[in-house]
Amino acid sequence: MTAALVTGGSGGIGRATVAALAAAGHAVAVGWARDDEGAAKAVAEAEAAGVTAVSVHIDVTDADAVADAFTLAEERLGTIGVLVNNAGVTRDGLALRMGDDQWGDVLRVNLDGAFHTVRRALPGMVRARWGRIVNVGSVSGLVGTPGQANYAAAKAGLIGLTRSVAREVATRGITCNVVAPGPVATPMLDGLSAERRQELTAAVPMGRMAEPGEVAAVVAFLCGPAASYVTGAVVPVDGGLSMH
């Protein structure tokens, strides 16, 4: 199986994606920025599935650091043929009070970071004439979210990036898609008040948050042979939140 790299692979959706790709037989590089302990657990879970896995520190905002991380992963696992961009941060605030740092930090991680990894992954995929890229977006990028102008803009930009890349490499056997989750029960939401979490859940037609594995299953599908004719797609995994 082709080697995969998952950014933001140390927890939540990323860690569940590592497990899903390992279960499908992919060797996996677990990209992480802050949670080395979570990355080590993700590696152990992947290895328990019988594949080779490696932990790779990666600052997606730094193009040189991305290149170094890919080189390290490829030395251990071979050419990266599957890329999942899951690294993300939030720095919420109303637009009229949002500072330049709040705006810039979120755009650099969520959008610039995906561009850096895609650009580094593409040459190997083009040479192999095969590749799978899945960018983890958000329902916020489809419908907007009060207090998240920066995050929603980054995730909307991710759709434009994805579809442009999909058109550029479609004839090379490479697909590029977006999975757009709604509220997911991950540590990213732990900082929200119980009232805000209840509001998010109430907005979902299915009446609950997603589990990370439910998002990871869709990511893994898009990385597999059954999705070979799916590219440039935005796949909501949001319990019906964006269907209006």
N, C-alpha and C positions, 0 to 999 in steps of 0.2 A: 504493500500500500504506500501511497505517496505521503511524504512528511508534511505535517501541518504546523503552523505557528498561530497561537491565539494570544492577542494582546489583552491585557486586563484579565489574565487567566487564573488569578490567584483566589478569586471568590465570586459568588453570585452566578450570573449568567456565564461568565468566562470559565469558571471552574466546572460548571455543569457541561459546558461545551467541550472542554478537554476530555471529560469522562465519556461523552457521547462519541467523539471522534476516535478515542481509544477503543471503545467498544466496537466501532466499525473497522478497526484494524490499522488506523493511522498511527505512526510514530508522531509524537507531539512535543513541540517546544512551548513551554508555559511562560509567556511573557508577563513580567510584573514590574511595578515601579516602586511600591512601598511595602507590600505584604509578602516578605520572603517566606514566612511561616506558612501562609496559605498556599503559596506556590509549591512549597515542598510537599504539602499534603496533596495537591493536585497531581504532582509528579508520581507520588506513591500510589494514588488511585489509578492513574493511567498504567503504571507498571503492573499493578494487580490484574489488569485486563490483558496482560501478556504482550504489551508493546514497549518499545524504547521511548523514554521521555526524559526531557532535560529542562531545567529551570534556567531562564535567561532574563537578566535584568535589562529593561528597555525603557528609555525615556523617549516616547514617541514624538515629543516636541523638538527633538534634536536629530536632524537628518544623519549626522555622523554617528550618533549613538545607535540609531536604527540600523545603519549599515553594519556596524560592529556586531550588533546582536544577531542579525541574520547570518553573518559570517560564522559566528560561534555555533549557532544552531545547525547550519549546513555542514560544519565540520563533524558534528556528532550524528546528524540524521540524514544528510544528503539534501538535495535541492528541495526547497520549500515549494510544494505544489498546491497547498491549501492555505489560505490566509483568512483569518477571522479577526476583524478589527472590532474589539469590544472595549478597549480602554476608553474611559470617560470620566468626567468630573462635572459637578454642578456648583455654581456659585450664584444662588438665586437672589433676586431683588427686583423691585419694580423698575421699569425702564427709566422713569424720570429721576430715579436716585442711583441708577447703576453706574459704578465707576469704570474707568477704562481698564483697570486690572481685572475686575469681575468679567467684563466682556472679553478681553483678550485672552485670559487664562483658559476660559472654556472653549473658545474658538481654536486655540493652539492645540489643546489635547484632542478634542472631539473631531475636528475637521482637518487641521494641518497634520495631525498625527496619522490620520488615515491616509492622507496623500503620501506622506513619507514612506509608509510601509508598502503601499500599493506600488509606488514607483520602484522601490527596491526589489519587490517580488516579481515584477513583470518580466525582466529579462530572462530569468530562468524558466518561467512559464512559457514564454514565446519560443525559446529554444526547444522546449519539450513538446510544444504545440498542444499543451493541456494545462489547465489550471482552474482553480475555484477560489473566488474571492467573495466573502460575505461580510458586509459592513452592518454592524448593529446600530440601527437608528432608534427612532422613538416615535410614538404617536404624537409627541409634541411637535415634531417636524412636519406633521401633516395638518394638524388643526390649531397649533399654537397653544401656549399655556401661560396664563397670567403669572408674572414673577419669574418667567424663564425665557425672556427674549433672547438671551445669549445662547442658551441650550437649544431652544427651538430653531434659531437661525443656523446653528452648527449642524443640527440633524437634518434640516431642510437642505443645507448645502451638501450634505453627504449623499442625498438622493441625486443631485446634479452631477457630483463627482462620479458616483456609481454608474449612472446611465451614460455618461460620456465615455468612461473607460470601457463599459460593455460594448459600445458601438465601435470603439477603436480596435478591440481585440477579438471580436466575435468570430472572425474567420480563422482564428488561431486555436480554436478549441478551448478558449478560456471564457468562463462565465463570471459575471459580477452582479451581485444582487444585494438588496437591503432587507433585513428583517427588522420590523418596527414594533417593538413591544409596547404594551400599555404598562400600567403599574405592575411591578414584579416584587415579590417578597424577598428583597435583598438588603444587605447592609446600607446601601445608598439611601434607603428610605427610613433607616432607623432614627435619623435625626429629626424626623417630622413628628409633630404632635399627634396624639391619638385622634384628636378631632380632624386633623388634616388627612390622616390615613383613612379615616372613616369616610370623609368626603370623596377621596379618590376611589375608594371601593364602591361607593354608592353611584358614582358616575358610570361604572362599567355595567352594561346590560346583563352580564353573567353574574354580577353581584359579588365578585371576589377578585383578589389579585392573582396573577399567574405565579406558578412555581418556576424557579430557574430552569428546571429540566424540561418544562413545556416549551420554552423558547429555544433551548439547546437542541431539542429534537428537530425543530424546523431548520435551524442552522445546519445540523448534520445532514438532513435531507438534501439541502441545496448544495452541499459539498459532495454528494454521492452520485452514482451513475444514473439513478432514476430521474435526476434533475438536469440531465445533460442538455435539454432544449429550453431551459429556463434561464434567461439573462435579462438584465435591466429591470427586473421586477422589484416591487416593494411589497413585501408580504407582511401584513399586520398580524401580530399575535397579541391581541388586546382585548379579548373577550367581547368584541363588538363595539368597542368604544369609538372607533373612527368610521363606522359604517354609514353614518349619515352624510 
